[in-house]
Amino acid sequence: MGSRRGWCFCVDAGCKSPGSGPSVGERRKVKRIRYQKGTIDINRAHDEPILTWALRCGFISTGQLWRFLTLEGLRLPRRSFSWRLQRLVEHGLIRQWKVPIVVREAVYSIDALGMAHMMGRGEYCAGPRDRIENGNQNTAILHALDLNEIRLTLEESGVLSRWRSDTEIRAQNEFTTFGYAKDYDAVVTVRLDGYESEFALEYERTPKAAKKYVEIRKAIDCESRITMFLYLAVNFHVLNFVTQFFERSRKPVYFGMLDEFRVGRVDMRVMDGTRRHTYVLKDLLTAGSH
């Protein structure tokens, strides 16, 4: 039989020399004090990706989180994934939400402790969203879940190069001197035919007040960092309402339906602010990148 590997073990003020090992009593003591009761050991490889996606997405369903982690290459057994998610909830790093119309799976967001931990890891954070602060949490949750599906559609089709979430955009706008003219829902970079193209994405699930769209159009007209803008709407009535405010925009703003995007992806057709011309989204993106 081979010799036992030497090692060093310290208890209180004493230290055993290499090879001597701890006594049985000392080993029991170590097991008792390894973690304090009520604490959690956050695993960088398996727990932090969950926290990262919860932070960046604002709200995320169990299924969406699993898909993002899978696309990222994290191979966790489903049972282990569920266990890690639940322990993060139990220790106050992630919050679970009950949404009356989301019945088949849970919805999560990062909680204050989880946010503090990830900020220490260098993640962006600009505080809670206005929609949450105003008490419209169900609206915010459904909006975020739809945005996640838009991102997953691009991710799973293999064209997404980068997605700057509204969390990152708001942090950049508030804390740097090189921000955007508006807190967009996302700034998206796609790779098509060997070229990268960038656009600002806005998703409208419920319409805003008319004066708000006037302000948004003015902000977009002043934008210097992005040259193309895409609005996706949940239905035609919202789309028609929003489009009218951009008819005289000085920047290229295009409009499309969410369901058509899910089916056609970058091959969907979009219309301009005049509502008289339609284009294939991919053609617009590639025309600006060559």
C-alpha positions in Angstrom: 0.0 0.0 0.0 1.2 3.5 -0.7 2.1 6.0 2.0 -0.5 8.5 3.3 -0.3 11.9 1.7 1.2 14.6 4.1 -0.9 17.7 4.9 -1.2 20.5 7.4 -4.1 21.1 9.7 -4.6 23.9 12.1 -6.9 24.0 15.1 -7.0 27.1 17.4 -3.4 28.1 18.1 -1.9 24.7 17.4 -0.8 23.3 14.1 -0.2 19.6 13.3 3.0 18.9 11.3 2.7 17.4 7.8 1.7 13.8 7.9 0.4 13.7 11.5 -3.3 14.5 10.8 -6.0 15.7 13.2 -7.5 13.6 16.0 -11.0 12.3 15.8 -12.2 15.0 18.2 -10.5 17.7 16.1 -12.2 16.3 12.9 -15.6 16.5 14.6 -14.9 20.1 15.6 -14.0 21.0 12.1 -17.2 19.6 10.7 -19.2 21.6 13.3 -17.5 24.9 12.5 -17.0 24.6 8.7 -20.1 26.7 8.0 -22.1 28.7 10.4 -25.8 27.8 10.7 -27.9 29.8 8.3 -25.1 30.6 5.9 -24.6 29.5 2.3 -21.4 28.7 0.4 -21.9 30.3 -3.0 -20.4 28.2 -5.7 -18.8 30.3 -8.4 -19.2 27.8 -11.1 -22.8 26.7 -10.4 -24.5 29.3 -8.2 -23.2 32.6 -9.6 -24.4 31.9 -13.2 -27.9 31.6 -11.7 -27.5 34.9 -9.9 -26.0 36.6 -13.0 -29.0 35.7 -15.2 -31.5 36.7 -12.5 -29.8 40.1 -12.2 -29.4 40.8 -15.9 -32.9 39.7 -16.9 -34.8 41.5 -14.0 -37.3 38.6 -13.9 -36.8 35.2 -15.3 -38.9 32.0 -15.3 -37.5 28.6 -14.3 -37.6 27.4 -17.9 -35.9 30.5 -19.3 -33.1 30.2 -16.7 -32.5 26.6 -17.6 -32.3 27.5 -21.3 -29.9 30.3 -20.8 -27.6 28.2 -18.6 -27.7 25.4 -21.2 -26.8 27.8 -24.0 -24.0 29.1 -21.8 -22.6 25.5 -21.6 -23.4 24.9 -17.9 -24.2 21.2 -17.6 -26.1 20.7 -14.4 -28.5 17.8 -13.7 -32.0 19.2 -13.5 -32.4 18.0 -9.9 -29.1 19.8 -8.9 -30.3 22.9 -10.7 -33.6 22.9 -8.8 -31.8 22.4 -5.5 -29.4 25.2 -6.1 -32.2 27.6 -7.1 -34.2 26.7 -4.0 -31.3 27.2 -1.6 -30.6 30.6 -3.2 -34.2 31.5 -2.5 -34.1 30.2 1.1 -31.0 32.3 1.9 -32.4 35.5 0.5 -30.2 35.9 -2.6 -33.1 35.3 -5.1 -36.7 36.1 -4.7 -39.6 33.9 -6.0 -42.7 35.7 -7.4 -46.2 34.4 -7.8 -47.8 35.6 -11.0 -51.5 34.6 -11.3 -51.3 34.0 -15.1 -47.9 32.2 -15.0 -49.1 28.9 -13.6 -46.7 26.3 -15.0 -43.4 27.5 -13.6 -42.0 29.9 -11.0 -40.6 33.4 -11.7 -37.5 34.7 -10.0 -35.6 38.0 -9.5 -32.4 38.8 -7.7 -32.8 40.0 -4.1 -30.8 42.6 -2.3 -28.3 40.2 -0.9 -27.7 38.5 -4.2 -27.4 41.9 -5.9 -24.8 43.0 -3.4 -22.8 39.7 -3.9 -22.8 40.1 -7.7 -21.9 43.8 -7.6 -18.8 42.6 -5.7 -18.1 40.4 -8.7 -18.2 43.3 -11.0 -21.8 43.1 -12.3 -23.7 46.2 -13.4 -26.5 47.4 -11.2 -28.4 50.7 -11.2 -31.1 49.9 -8.7 -34.7 48.8 -9.1 -36.7 49.6 -12.3 -39.3 52.4 -12.3 -42.1 49.9 -13.1 -41.3 48.0 -9.9 -41.0 51.1 -7.8 -44.4 52.3 -9.0 -46.0 49.0 -7.8 -46.7 47.6 -11.3 -44.7 44.4 -10.7 -46.9 42.1 -12.7 -46.6 44.3 -15.7 -42.8 44.4 -15.2 -42.6 40.7 -14.8 -44.6 39.9 -18.0 -42.6 42.5 -19.9 -39.3 41.0 -18.8 -40.4 37.4 -19.6 -41.2 38.5 -23.1 -37.9 40.2 -23.5 -36.2 37.0 -22.4 -38.0 35.1 -25.1 -36.8 37.7 -27.7 -33.3 37.1 -26.5 -33.6 33.4 -26.5 -35.0 33.5 -30.0 -31.9 35.2 -31.2 -29.6 33.0 -29.0 -31.1 29.8 -30.2 -31.0 30.8 -33.9 -27.2 31.4 -33.6 -27.1 35.0 -34.7 -26.8 36.9 -31.4 -23.3 38.3 -30.8 -24.1 40.5 -27.8 -27.1 41.6 -25.8 -26.7 44.6 -23.5 -29.6 44.4 -21.1 -31.5 47.4 -19.7 -29.6 46.7 -16.4 -26.3 47.3 -18.1 -27.6 50.2 -20.1 -29.1 52.0 -17.1 -25.8 51.6 -15.2 -23.9 53.0 -18.1 -26.3 55.9 -18.5 -26.2 56.8 -14.8 -22.6 56.2 -13.9 -20.5 56.9 -17.0 -19.9 59.8 -19.4 -20.5 57.6 -22.5 -24.2 56.7 -22.0 -27.0 56.3 -24.5 -29.7 58.9 -25.1 -32.3 56.6 -23.6 -32.7 53.6 -21.3 -33.5 51.1 -24.0 -34.9 47.7 -23.3 -31.7 46.3 -24.9 -28.9 47.1 -27.3 -28.5 44.1 -29.6 -25.6 43.1 -31.7 -26.2 40.3 -34.3 -23.8 38.6 -36.7 -25.2 38.1 -40.2 -23.2 37.0 -43.3 -20.0 37.5 -41.5 -20.7 41.1 -40.4 -21.9 42.5 -37.1 -24.9 44.9 -36.9 -26.2 46.8 -33.9 -29.7 48.1 -33.0 -31.6 49.4 -30.1 -34.6 47.3 -29.1 -37.8 48.5 -27.5 -40.6 46.2 -26.6 -44.1 47.4 -26.0 -46.5 45.2 -24.2 -48.7 48.0 -23.0 -48.8 51.5 -24.5 -47.4 54.5 -22.7 -48.9 57.9 -22.6 -48.7 59.9 -25.8 -46.4 62.6 -24.3 -44.0 59.8 -23.3 -43.5 58.7 -26.9 -42.9 62.3 -27.9 -40.1 62.4 -25.3 -38.7 59.1 -26.6 -38.7 60.2 -30.2 -36.7 63.4 -29.2 -34.2 61.2 -27.3 -33.8 58.8 -30.3 -33.3 61.8 -32.6 -30.4 62.9 -30.4 -28.8 59.4 -30.2 -25.2 59.4 -31.3 -24.2 55.9 -30.4 -26.8 53.8 -32.3 -28.0 54.3 -35.9 -31.0 51.8 -36.1 -33.9 51.2 -33.8 -36.5 48.4 -33.6 -39.8 48.4 -31.9 -41.6 45.1 -31.3 -45.2 45.2 -30.1 -47.4 42.5 -28.6 -50.3 43.2 -31.0 -51.3 45.4 -34.0 -53.3 47.9 -32.0 -50.3 48.7 -29.8 -48.0 48.7 -32.9 -50.3 51.2 -34.7 -50.5 53.5 -31.7 -46.8 53.6 -31.2 -45.8 54.0 -34.8 -47.7 57.3 -35.3 -45.3 59.2 -32.9 -42.2 58.3 -35.1 -43.5 59.3 -38.5 -41.2 62.4 -38.5 -38.3 60.9 -36.7 -34.9 61.8 -38.1 -33.5 58.3 -37.3 -34.5 55.0 -38.9 -37.0 53.5 -36.6 -38.7 50.2 -37.6 -41.7 48.4 -36.2 -42.9 44.8 -36.1 -45.0 42.3 -34.3 -43.6 40.0 -31.6 -45.3 36.9 -32.9 -43.9 37.5 -36.4 -40.4 37.9 -34.9 -40.7 34.6 -33.0 -41.5 32.8 -36.3 -39.4 34.7 -38.8 -36.6 36.0 -36.5 -34.3 38.3 -38.6 -36.3 37.3 -41.7 -39.4 39.0 -40.4 -40.9 42.0 -42.2 -40.9 45.4 -40.5 -42.4 48.8 -41.4 -41.0 52.3 -41.1 -42.5 55.2 -39.3 -44.6 56.3 -42.3 -46.4 52.9 -42.2 -46.2 52.9 -46.0 -43.0 50.8 -46.6 -42.0 47.4 -45.4 -38.6 45.7 -45.3 -37.0 42.4 -44.4 -35.2 43.0 -41.1 -32.1 41.1 -42.1 -31.7 43.3 -45.2 -31.8 46.4 -43.1 -29.2 45.0 -40.7 -26.8 43.8 -43.4 -27.1 46.9 -45.5 -25.8 49.0 -42.6 -22.9 46.7 -41.9 -21.2 46.4 -45.2 
